[in-house]
Amino acid sequence: MNGTTESGSSGTAESLTASTVAFIGLGNMGGPMAANLVAAGHRVVGHDLSADALAAAARRGVVPAASAVETVPGADVVITMLPAGRHVLALYRDEGLLAAAAPGTLFVDCSTIDVTDARTAHEAAVAAGHRGLDAPVSGGVVGAEAGTLTFMAGGGADEFAEAEPLLAAMGKRAVHCGDAGAGQAAKICNNMILGVSMVAVSEAFVLGESLGLTAQALYDVASTASGQCWALTSNCPVPGPVPASPANRDYQPGFAAALMAKDLGLAAGAARATGVDATLGLRAAELYEEFAAEGGADRDFSAIVRAIRRRSDR
Ligand code: NAD
């Protein structure tokens, strides 16, 4: 059974039952997410391989642990926020996280990882006598700080219900998408739409320029016509029409092109594995991979318009 929950605000400690949470991966996303759990009244014991990340989290109320395994004793829930599936699986299995946890512990992985890895992680947790939920996020670092992330969850309904108060402390919305891996599937499908639509919007602006159309004129038409989409009206790739879009601040992210390249790579891998003819998704993955490798990695993903201009000799 699928479901959606909305949370009016983060940090409503009085409405929550306090949990003890182990939190591993306190980077750009995990650091503020763990801090929001602390602010909501939970006890958070955290670890990160980076001493700086661990110290920053400790300043925000996270109890620092010297290793990942040391976060786990006494934890009701173990949350991971790591770069890729190999980190999650290594931690769960090789580094002994599953073995160290009390039977029945809920393992919630919020990292964006391959759907197959998410299912493998879930199976490993269950085989070790625990429970699992994949719960990747959208909303970026700004959403992680503000506690306004959206969670896309995959796993059992009971596991989702148990995790929900914690997700509500870190985000404004949580959607139960289905069984193990469904959260990751929703994440990469959504970002494939976003990556393809950003390329399409950017190509249209460059074509419009080449035909003597101003960016504002194209925006005024497309934003209220059938070309309307988030890439155009919220994250417009050219400066001017949408004052808040990263294009107006030299493409400072926002959502970095490297992360879009990663998510499109996961979508492309899933499309190949399942035999889906995702022609545009695969091409968008190549374009973002090239753009990131050519120096665009740290720019907002809307800066892909620059690569299109370059290739068009404009
Ligand atoms: P990050 O690199 O800032 O943080 C990851 C942290 O994990 C690092 O601090 C690293 O030291 C730590 N780490 C790695 N292996 C570890 C281990 N074995 N034990 C302990 N710590 C370990 O990355 P991030 O931006 O926080 O992203 C985390 C995840 O969230 C990624 O999967 C990313 O795709 C996803 N995500 C990021 C954003 C974003 O805007 N940054 C948005 C949505 C989703």
Boltz pocket constraint, residues with backbone or C-beta under 6 A from the ligand:
constraints:
  - pocket:
      binder: B
      contacts: [[A, 24], [A, 25], [A, 26], [A, 27], [A, 28], [A, 29], [A, 30], [A, 47], [A, 48], [A, 49], [A, 50], [A, 53], [A, 68], [A, 81], [A, 82], [A, 83], [A, 84], [A, 87], [A, 91], [A, 110], [A, 111], [A, 112], [A, 113], [A, 137], [A, 138], [A, 139], [A, 140], [A, 141], [A, 254], [A, 255], [A, 256], [A, 259], [A, 262]]
      max_distance: 6.0
